[in-house]
Amino acid sequence: MRLSSGGRIDRSRLVRFTFDGTEFTGHPGDTLASALLACGHREVARSIYRDRPRGVLTADCTEPNAFAQIGGDPMVAATTLPIHDGLDARSLAGVGRLTGAEAPECDRKYAHFDVAVVGGGPAGVATALAAGRGGARVLLVEQDDELGGDRAADWISRAVAELAELPETRVLRGATAIGHYDHGYLLVAQGTRMWHVRTTRLVLATGAHERPLVFAGNDRPGIMLASAVRTYLNRFAVLPGRDAVVATTEDSAYATATALAAAGCRVHAVVDTRPEPPRHLVDGARELGARVHTGAVAATTGEHLESVRLSTGEEIGCDLLAVGGGWSPVLHLFGGELRWNGSAFLPVHGTGPPVVGAAAGTFDLPGCLAEGVAAGIEAAREVGFPAEPPRLPDLPPEPVAAPRPQWLTPHGDWREHFVDLQRDATVADIRRAVGAGMRSVEHIKRYTTIGTGSDQGKTSSVNAIGVLAELLGNTPGDVGTTAARPPYVPVPAALWAGRERGALHDPVRTTPMHAQHVAAGAVFEDVGQWKRPRYYPLPGEDMAAAVHRECLAARTGVAAQDVSTLGRIEVVGPDAPEFLNRVYTGGFAKLAVGKGRYGIMCTTDGMVFDDGVALRLATDRYLVSTTTGGAAGVLDWLEEWLQTEWTDLDVTLTSVTEQWAAVAVSGPGSRDVVARLAPQLDVSAAEFGFLQLRETVLRNGIEARICRISFSGELAYEINVASWYGPALWDAVLETGATPYGTETMHVLRAEKGFVIVGQDTDGTVTPYDLGMDWAVSRRKDFFLGRRSFDRADTARADRKQLVGLLPEDPAELLPEGAHLVSEEGGPLGHVTSSYRSAILSRTFALALLSGGRERHGQVLDVPLGSRVVPVRVSEPVFYDPEGARRDGAR
């Protein structure tokens, strides 16, 4: 029922909403849970597996029962959902359902602070105020919309006002710190915004969650946490029942009895597990007209709560049972060691960030404020700011007596003693797990599913540990805890993505000549993040016809491709030759300036990682090329070795991919084309050999770097210019009559020559020897990455998968890539990696990785395709110009 006065809701306005099709009313400031309780609606859901009625248990994000589906949000806790006019909520039995509704637009925010304080209770407010007064940049994060709580309200109000005036302090309300990572990295979810925070010092004032009690029938509507009852009374002016019993293991629940009585509720009894509760608390309860029982609640009755049965056998009628099973510090961001103090797991000082207040096990208000101020002063000093401690209120001491946790209360069927309300998991489930031989709390969690719901065990984990410890004859400290994993509360995928979804899901990279490709009618494909022309169809051409025409142009005339997407990394420094010698399988230290060399990079297990050409620009400078999709991974790989293993090498790596535009000119006529484009350059075979580079000026005045590199097997050149000259270069090349070709033609041309593409013809289990590229592995070097792995017996096995060519017996049969090769007995032998139609061969062909492939040349194997089998003949992987004469211009 709604109290006639009090609370912090806006009574001047009425809000109408529906829940499960029934209309209710509330006020601005209400949550869905508080509004339903104010209307006397006690049952909010049915349990997920047992179909038992459930009511509101908590008043915050720890709620295990009251969930609703709201529009496109499949699952939200009713205790954290503000109501508004027109709200249409549907109850859920533990699991939400995706609706396909459009997710809201979400954003990212990046911020840097000297000190971040998580938790806006008294300790957190005191910490932020003490740290911010000296000028430090301070962030205070609070998941609620209110700061400070109900205690010391006047001081809190003044402190919050002062925080708002500090120019370098920011307060985030309605924000939850969901994860804490290395180097002061904090993720904070606030509505439709995800904050990415870097902080020099982090202080945790995250408070503590109250635990429920475990007894028979402890899941009935009408059973609520004692602290939640106080919240509904003080903040929402909602009285959840008229006849109450309070059951507790510690001091704080007595305040709930006092608040209930002040609101007009009849408090019949306070049940305390401690044999001798503090005398002043007992006297205060008796003044309210409540008897104090030392013992425990053993069971309850009714579909919705009607009475409680004590461990003494006495039964007391009531419609509200406020339970306080002790407090669990909120340490999801701590990351350090924990210790059991007899009633809770507390942080071990020095093993994680500073922790203050209830999160550190301090539950009296003067202690919380003092700890907060001390932590704020220390944090400010550590980041170089003077300390200006605020004046604390003059508060009387608040002695706190030791609690006495109660994990098991033997009564009735253990299947009625609920440990995890969201998962319908009980003491019987834990007993069954222990009976099966399980002892680890992590195993128990997975066997029983306790703590795996959306609340992540906020109200159940410690109780499960306590029950397990008692069954094993240990203490919770002996059992230990499960690992806390982010996020702390459920976070929509849209919030993680921000605006990176749909067309913005991944960056789109285009070359400087992209507009010209579009104008030419190119069909694009995604290669990594790049848009690359796949083929250039003329009117009436499909892909096969276009690729056939482009291939013939490259083999019989001249063709041009935009190769600006290839990764380029400058390797600079006096130790650059030694560095490349270590990362490539071949030798690069003695490479002459002005020349290049093809190289293979291997991982430490000897498997091919990437390939490309390295050009030596000067004695201390190389330009390394990588595959289009592998550029970022190669740079990361090289940086890892430089920064963690070879720190003595003086080398700098710089990605210059986007600083260059490049065009490959291929075909028998390419020498004539380049001679016209660069009239100052001697392009004769004698003066410009294979894998050499020249710097020149094109006839249009553009400075260029030209290399003799071929990925087609034909005479070819790669012309590189500054990226902003890319369109002019492309136009100049095409004006010579060169035919543009795309990636599909490039694949056909390179496969005809047996040239591999890393990631297509390799799969992370292939060595250079498997590819028949032992010529690229130096026999003179004592060391390079992967060198030792080549001496392993496994890498020398005769039955390793090796690169081979395949010629279907039917020259028109195009094998699907990925198709399997099988033996006569039907056993797997390998798979097809590349498969194309060849214009110059007038037939189809393929490359494959085949077990013992080099010994199978000439054999006919089967490729099963659905209901039929295609015979193929194994061949050398080089199908065209095996002598390599065409590379230098021989026709």
N, C-alpha and C positions, 0 to 999 in steps of 0.2 A: 504494500500500500504506500501511497505518497503521503509524506508528512505535510502538515499544513504550513510549515515554515522551515527555514534552513536550507542547506545545500547551496551549490553554486551553479544552479541552472537558471535559465531565463524564463521565469514564470509568466512574463507578459505575453508570450507567444505560445500558441499550440501547434504542434507538429503532428500530422496524420501520416501513418505508414501502415503497411500490411505485412503480416507474418503468416505464412502458410495459408494465404487467402483471407485471413480475418483482419479487419481494420482495428488498429490501436492508435492511441494518442500518447504524446510525450511532449517534452519541451526542448528547445535548443540547449545543448550541453549534455543531453542524455546520450548514452550509448544504447544500442539495441537491447542489450541485456538489462540495463537499469530501467528502460522504459517498459519492458515486458514484466519485470518484477513489480514495478509501480502499478501495473494493471492487474496484478495478481496471477499472472501467467507463469506457472511454476515448471511445467514440463517443456523443454525446449528441443528435445531430440529423442530418438530411440538409439540404443547402443548398437554398434556396428555388427557384432556377431550374435549377441544374446537377446537382442530386441528388448532390452530393459529400458524403462523410462529414465531419462536423465534431466537434471536441472542445472542451473548455473552454479558453478563451484567457486570461481575466482572473479576478480574484477580487472584482470590485465591479460597480458599475452601468454600467461601460463594456462589458460583455459583449455581443458581437455574434452568438454562436453558440448558447449553451445557454439555451433558453427552454422553459418548460413551461406547460401549462394545468392550473390547480388549481381544481377546483370551479367557482365562478362567475367566477373571475378568468381572462380569456381569454389572458393573456400575462404571465408574470413571469420575470425573469432567475433562473436556477438559482443564480447566484453570490450573490444577495441573499436567497434564500428559506430561512429556518430550517426544519429538518425537525422533525416531531413524529410521535407514534404515530398510525398510520392514514392518514398522508399518501398520497394517490393522485395521482401526477403523470403527465402525458402529454407527450412531447416534441413540439416544434413546429418546422416548417420555416419560420421567419422571420415567420409571420403567425398571430395568434391568431384564435379564433372565438368569437363571442358565443353563450352557451348559453341565455339567457333566465332564468338563475338569479337569485333575489332578491339585490339588492345589499345590503351591510351598512349599518346605520345609521351615518351620518357626522355629525360636528359641526363647528361653527366656534368658534374661540376668538379673542377680540380682546385684544391686549396692547400696552402702551406701555413702551419702555425708553429709557434715555439712550444706551446703547451696545449695538449688536448685533454680534457676532463670528460670522462664518460659517466653519466649519472647526474641528474639534477636534483637529488634529495639534499638534505641539510649538509652532508659531508661534501657533496659535489659543488654546491653553491659556495661553501666556505673555501674550497680549494681554488675554484675559478676566481673568486674575488681576491684572495691573497696573491695569486699568481699574476692577475691582471692589473693590480693597482700600481705596480712598478713599471708598466709600459710594455710588458711582454704581449705578443700576439697569442691570444687564448681562445680556444674553442670549447664550448660547453655543449654536450650532446645529451638530450633528454628525450626518452621515447614518449612521454606523456606531453600533454599540452600545458601542464602546470608544473611549476618548480617548487621544491621545498617540502611539500606535504602540509600536514595540519599542525605540527608542533612548532613552537617558537614563531608563530605566524607573523608577529610584528617585525622581528629581526629579519626573517626571511624576506618579507615584503621590502624592507629598506635595502637589503643586500641585492635583491633582484633589480630594483630600481637603479642602484649604483652600477651594476653590471651593464645595464642598458646604456649608461652614460660613458662607459670606458671606450675610447675610440678604437682600440686594437683588440677588443673582445667581441666575440660573436656567439650568440646562443641559438642553437638549433632545437626547436621544440617539435614534438611529433616525429622525432628522428631516432632511428635505432642503429647503433653500431653493430653491424652483423659479422664483422671479421677483422682480426688484427694480424698483420703479417710482418715480415722482416723489414728492418730499416724504417720503423715508424710509419708503416703504411696501414691506413685505417679505412675501411669501407663503411659508409653510413647511408642507410636507406631512409629517405624522407619523401613521402608521397610518391610523386612521379619523377623524383630526382635521386640519382645515386651520386653521393659525394665521395670523391677519391682524395683522401687527406694524407698529407705527409706532415709528421710532427716530430720535433726533436725530443720532447718528453711527453709521456702518456701517464696519466693518473686514473686509476679505476675507482669510481665511487658508485658501483653498479648495484649496491644494495643486496637484498636477500629475498628469496622466495619462501613463502610459508608452505609447509608440507601438510597434506591431509593425514588422517589416521587410518590405519588398516584394521578393520573389524568386519564382522558379518553384516552384510547389507549396507556397507558404507557408501553406496552409489546412489541412494534414493534422492529424488528431488526434495529439496528442503535441507540438505546437508551442504554447508558452505564453509569456506575457510573463514576463520575468525577475523583476519585482517580484511578480507573482502567485505564482510558484513559491515565493518567500520567504514570502509570506503563508500558503500552504498548509503549508509546513514549520513555521513558527513559531507560527501560531495554531491550526491544525487537526491538527498532527502527521501530515501526509499527505505521502508521498514520491511525486511523480507519475511517476517513472521510475527505472530502475536504471542506465542508461548515458546520459550526458548530454553535450551540446555547448552551450556558451553563445556566443551571437552578439550583439555589442554595438557601439554607436557612441560610448559614453561610459563613465564610471567605475563607476556604481552596480551594473552587472551582475556585476562581479567579486565583490561580496558574495554574489550568488546562487551562484556557483561554490563559494565557501567554505562556505555553508550546505548545499549539496548534498553536498559531500564529508564534512562533519561528520555528515550523516544516513546515511552509508554508500553513497552513490551514486558510481559511477565517472565522474568528469568527464574526458572524453577531450581536450577542446580548448576554448579560448576564442578566438573569432574576432573580431578588433577591426578596424574600418574605418580606424582611425588608423594612419598609417605608423610612428609612434613612441609607443606607449602608455606611460603613466607607469611608470618602472622598478620602483617598489615594488609595483605591481599585477602586473606581469609576473612578478616574483620570487615573489610570494605564490601565483600560479596554478601556477607550476612546482613549488612545494613541495607542492601538492595532487596532483601527478602529471599535470597538464594542460599540454599544449603550447599556446602562444600563437601564433596565426596572424594576420598582418596582411593583411587582405583582406576578403572578404565571403562569405556563403553564397550560392551561385548557384542551387541546386535541392535538392529532397528526393525520396526514393523511398518506395514502399510505399503500400498502401491506408491503413493507419495508419503513422505515421512508422517507417521502418526505417533510413534513413541520410541523411546530408547530403553534398552535393557542393560543395566550395569553389570559389571563382573561379579557384584555381590548378589545378583539375581533380582534386584529391585527394578521395577519398570516405571518410567516417567513419561506421561503424555506430553507431546510437543509437536509443533509444526516447523520448528527451526532448530537445527543442531549446528552450532558454530564450532569448528574443530581447528585446533592449532597443534600440529605435530612437530613443531620446531622449525627452525629457519635454515635454509640452504643458501650460503653466499653465492652470488651470481659471478662466476669466474670463467665464463666462456672466452673472454679475451685475454686471460692471464697467461696461459701457456707455460707456466712454471710448475714447480712441485707442490703437492698438497699434503696436508697432514690431518689426521682425525683427532679432534679434541674431546671426544666423548659424546658430541651431539651434532657435529657438522664437520665438513671438510673445509679447512682454512688454507690460505696461501702461505707458502714458506717464503719468508722475507728474503729478498735478494735473488730469487730464481726467476723473477718476472718483473713487470712494471710495478710501481708502488700501488698499494691497495689501501683504501681508507673506508671508515664507516662500517656499516653492516656487512659489506663484502669482505672485510677483514675480521669479522666476528665481534665488532664493537656495536652494541645495541642501545647504549644509553645516549641521549641527545648531547649532553656536554662532551662526552668522549668523541662522538662523531664530528662535532664542530671543531674541537681541538685538533683532531687528526687531520681534518681537511685543511685547516689553516697551516699547520706544520708542513704538509705535503705541498701546498701551493707555494709557500715561501722557498722550500728546497728546490722545487722545479724552476721557479723564476731565477734563483741564484745560479742554477746549473746552466741556464741559457744566457747568463750574463746580465740580468736585470736586478735592480735593488728590490729588497723586500719591504713592503709596506703592509704589515698585518692589520686586518680590520679588528675593530673592537668587538669582542664576543658578548652576547647577552649574559647577564648574571643569573645563572640557573642553579637550582638546588641539585645536589647529587642524586643520581638515580641508580641505586644499587640493583643489580640483576642477579637473581639466584640461579643456581645451576639447573639446567633442564634435566628431564629424565625421559629419553626417547622410549617409545613403546612400539616395537615392530610386529609382534604377534600377540593376539588375544584369542586363545583357544576357545572357540564356541561354534558349534554347528558345522556346516559343510565348508571346507576350505575353498570351494569354488565360489562361495559368496563373499570372500574376503578379497576385494578388488585392489590391485596394486596400480595398474595403469587403466584408467577409466576409458581413455580413447581407444585402446586396443582390447578392452574386455579381458585383460590378463589378470590372473589371480594368484594367490598364494599356492593354490593347487598346481598351477603351471610351473612355478619355481620348484616346488617339491618334486614334480615329475622330472624336471631337468636334473636336479641333484640325484634323484634315484637312478638316472641314466648314466651317472658318473661324471657329470659336468661340475667343475669347480671354479672356472674362470668367469668373472663377471661379464666379460665380452661374449663368451659362449652362451651364458644365460640370457643375455640381451637378445641374441639372435634366435635362440631356441624359443623363447617366450614372446618375442617381438616387443617386450617392454622397452619403452623409450624410443621406438621407431616411428611414432606418429608425427603429425605436424607440430605438436608441442615439444617434440624431442626430449620427452621425459622430464620436463621442468617440475612436475608435481609427483613424478613416480620413480625417478632413478635412484634417489637416496633411499627411499623406502624399500625398493627392490634390493639394494645392497644390504640394508639392515636385515631384511627377511633372510636373505642368503647367508649372511654372517651368522644369524641365530641358528639356522638349520645346520650349518657346518661347525657350530661351536666356536666361532671366531668373533672378532670385532670387525666393524666396517672398515677400520684402518687396515686390517689384515687382508680383507677382500679387495680393497682398492676401488677405483672408479673407472668408468668407461671414458674414452677419449672425447673431448668436446670438439665438434667439427662445425665450421661455419656452413651456412649462415645461421645466425642465432634465431631468427624467425623466418617463416616462409617468405620468399621474395619472388615476385612474378618474373618470368623469363624476360619480359619486355623491359623490366627495370635493369636487368643485367646488360641487355643489348643497347639500351638507350635508343638513339635514332638509327642504330646500325641494323636495320631490318628492311625487307623489301628491296628496293633499288639501292638502298644504302647499307645493305648487309655487309658488303665487302667493298673496299676501295676499287674503283675501276681505273686502270692505268692505260693510257693510250700513247702511241708514239707521236713525234712531231708531224708525221705525214698522215695522221689518221683521217683528217678531213678529205685528203685526196683519195684515200682508199674508199671512203664512203661515196665520194663522187663517181668513182670508177665502178660502183656497184658491187664491191667486195662483200662476200659472205664471211662473217667473223666467227672465230671460236675463242673461248677463254683458255688462256695458257697461264696458270698461276692467276695473277690479278690483271694480266694484260689482255687487251683485245687485239688479236692478231688476225689478219686476213687469211682465211682458209683457202679460198679460191676466188677467181674473178670471172664469173660467167658472162659470156656474150649473150645477146638476145637468142632465146631458144635453147640454150645449153643447160643441161643439168650438171651436177657436180662431176660425174664420171667424164662427160665430154670436155668440160673445162679443164680438168686435171690432165686428161690425155693431150690436149692441145698445149698446155703449159709445159708438160714433160718433154714433148717433142721440141719445143722451142729451146729448152735448156740443153737438150742433147744434140741438136742440129744447128742451132743459130745462137741466139743470146737471150737471156732472161734475167730479170732483176727481182730481188726480194728485199723487203724492209726487215732488217735484222737488228733494229735498234733495241729490241727487248732483251738481247743476250746480256747476262750479268757481266759487269766490269768492275774490277776491284784494283785500285792502285796499291802496290806493295812497295813502300819506300823506306829506305834506311840502310845504313852500312851493313846490317846483317840480313838484308833482304835475300841475297843469294843463298845463304845458309838456311834461312827459314823455308824457302820454296823447296830446297833440296830435301827438307824433312817432311814436307806435306805431300809432295808428288812422288810417285813411284820411279820416275825418270830423273835424269840429272839436269839441273838448271843452273848450278853455280857457275859453270864454264860457258854458258850460252853467250855468244857474241852479241854486243850491242847492235841493234837493228835487225835482229833475227828473232824468230819465235820457235816454239816447240809444243807439240801436243802432249798433254799430260793427263794422268789419271790420279785422282785422290782416292785413298782407301780409308775406311774406318780402322780402328785398332785390331779388329778381327780379320783384316785382310779383304773385306768385301768392298766392291766398287761403290763410292759415295757420290762422285761427280767427275766430270771431265771438261776439258776445254783447252784453249791455246794460251800460253803465257808468252808475251812479247817483252823483250828487254829494251827499254827505252833509254836507259843510261846505266852506268855501273851500279848505281844504288836505287834503280827504279824499274819496276816491272808493271805491266798491265796484264792482269789475269782475267780471262773470260770464263764464264760459267754457263750452265744451262739456264734458260729463261726462268723456269720454275724453281731452280735450286739456288738462285743468287743469295737470298737472305740466309738460307741454311748454311751455305758455304762461308759467308762472312761471319756468322755466329760461330761456326766450327773453328775457323782460323783465329778469331778473337779469343775463344776459350783456351786454345793452346798457348797463345801469347800471354794471356793474363794470368793463367794458373799454373802452367808447366815450364814455359821457356821465358821466364821473366827477365833473364839476362840478355835476351836478344833486343837490339835496338831497331825496331821495326814499327811502322805505322801503316794501318790499313784504312783505306777510304773508298767507299762505294761511289763510283762515278757513272753508274749506268745511265742516269737521266741527263748527264752532261753531254752525251754523245748521241748523234743520229747516224745510222749506218745503213748502207745498201750493199748487198751482195750481188755482183754481176757475174753470171755463170754462162758457160757455153763456149763453143769453138770460136765464136766471134767476139768474145769478151775483151781480148787484147786490143782489138781495133777500137772498141767502144771506149776503153779506158784511155787509149792514146788520144782520142778526140777530146775527152773530158779534161785530160791533164797533159796539154801539149809540151810542158817543160820536162815531163818525166820520160825516161828511157824505159819502155816496157818490154824490151826484148827479153827473150828467155835467158840470154847470157848475162844481162845486167840486172834482171829482176827475177830472182829465183823463188822457188816455192818456200813458204814460211819466212819470207823477208818482208820488211816494211820500209816504206819511204814516206817522207813528208814533202808535200809539194803544194802548189797553188793551182786550183782548177781554172779553166778558161774564163769562168764568170767571176774570178777574183777571190773565191772562197778558199781559205787554207784547209788542207785535208791531210789525213794520214791514211795511206793506202797499203793494204797487206795482201800478199798472195796466200789466200786461205781457201780451201775448197771443202764443202760438205756434200758436194754432188758428185765428186770424182772427175768433173770436167775442169778445164782451165777456168779459174775463177779469181775474182778480186773482191776485197771488202773495202769499201770507201767510207771513211769516218770523218764527220765534220761536227762542229759545235751544234748542239741540238737545235738552236734557233735557225740554222741554215738547212735543216732537214728537208723542208718542203722544196727549197730551191734545188737541192741535190737530186731529189726524186724526179722533179720535172726535167732536169738536165739529162738524167739517165734515160728516161722514157722518150725524150726527144730524139735519141739516137736510134730508136726503133726497137729497143729492148722490150720483151713481153713480160709484164708483171706476173709473178707467180706467188702462190700462198703456201701455207704450212702443209697442206695435203700433198702438193707436188714435191715439196722439200722432203717429206717422209718417203715418198716413192723413190726419189733420186738417191737418197742416202741408203735406203734398204737395198737397192739394186747393187750398191757397192759394198754391202755388208757392214756399213757404219751403224753403230748402236746408238740408241738414245737412252741415257741413264734414266731409270724410272719406268721405261717401257720394256726394254729388252733386258733390264736387270730388275731384281726384286729384293735387294739387300742380302742375298745369299750367294752372290756371284762374284768370283775373283777375276782379275785380269786374265789369268790363265784359262779360266772357263770360257772367256770370250775369244780365246785365240790371240790375245794381245800381249803375249809375253815379251814382245819386242819393246813394249812401253815400260817394262820393269828393268831397272838398272841392276846389273850383276856386280857392279863395282862398289856401290854404296853399302856401308855397313848398317846404316839405319835410315828408315823412313817409316811413316805411320803404316802399320800393317805388315811390316817386313817380317817380323818373327812368326806371324801367323802362317806365312807361306811354307814354313818348315814343319807345320803340324801334319800328322798323318791324314787327318780328315780333308785338308785342302789338296792333297795329292791323290785322293781316291780315283780309281779309273772310272767309277760309275757316277762321278759328279755330273750334274747337268751342265752341258756345254752348248755353245751357240752353233747352230747348224742352219742350213737352208732347207726349204721344203718346196718341192715341185709337185703339185697335184697331178695325178695321172691324166685327169681331164683338165686340159689347160684353161678351160673356162670356169673351173670351180674356184670360187673365192672362199677361203677358209675364214671362219670367224676368229677374231683375236680372242685368246683365252681358251680355245678348243684344246682338248686333251689328246695326246698321242698315246696309244696303247700297244702292248705287245700282242703276239698271236694268242696268248692265253688270256688277254684282256686286262693285264695289269698296267697301271699307269707308268708312263716313261717320261713324260714332260708335257709342255704346253706351247701353243703358238703365241708368240709375243708381238709379231707384226705381220700384216697380210695385206697385199695390194694387187692391183692390176697394172701391168707394166706396158707402156706404149712402145718402148724400144725393144722389149722381148716378145711382144705380141702374145702375152699369156699372163696368168696369175702366178704369184710366187709368195713365199712367206719366210720369216725367220722364226726360230723356235729354240727353246732351251730343252735339251734332250739328254737323258741319262746315258753317259758313255757315248756322246754324240759323234765325236770324231772317228770312232771305230765303226760307226753305222753308215758312213757314206755309201750310197748305192743301194741301201736296203729299202724295201717298201714296207711302210707301217700304215696302220689304220687310224683314222680320225673319226670316232663315232659322232654323228650329228643327228640326234633324235632317233628316228627309226631306221636310219641308213648309215652306212659306213663309207667314208671317202678314203681311198688309197692314195698315199703320198710317197714320193721318193726322196730320201735324205740326200742332201748335196752339200757342197761347200757353201758358206754363207755369202760368197762374192759371186754375183750372177752376171755382172757386166764389166768388161775391161779388166779382167783379173791381173793383167800385167801393169796396170796403172799408167799406161802411155798417154791417155787423154788428159791427165792432170796437168801436163806441161804443154798442151796444145797440139799433140799429134792427132791426126784425123784418121 
